[in-house]
């Protein structure tokens, strides 16, 4: 990563931190909390090093991202409901719509700051 990209990484991290401090964002239940900032140290061939900020967020799900959560919850849904179907059919339209609404609300809040 060159100096320009390193500067860009700092600007992105700072922007993210500033957005997360906005009162609307802090009140939004669909946005996870920032727990801290760490540093990725990259040592160059010439011995110099770069510090790249790494934002550390709360673990929103023990299953990782949304797709992984849906995949991991699939056996439980199949056991409870007896349904063995493609992933999108294991969740009702209302459940999927509710999920989309929660995601949309979080995106709307971040874009209003």
Secondary structure, DSSP 8 states (H G I E B T S, - for coil): --HHHHHHHHHHHHHHHHHHHSHHHHH-TTS--EEEEEEEEEE-TTS-EEEEEEEEE----TT-SHHHHHHHHHHHHHHHH-----HHHHS-HHHHHHHHHHHHHHHHHHHT-
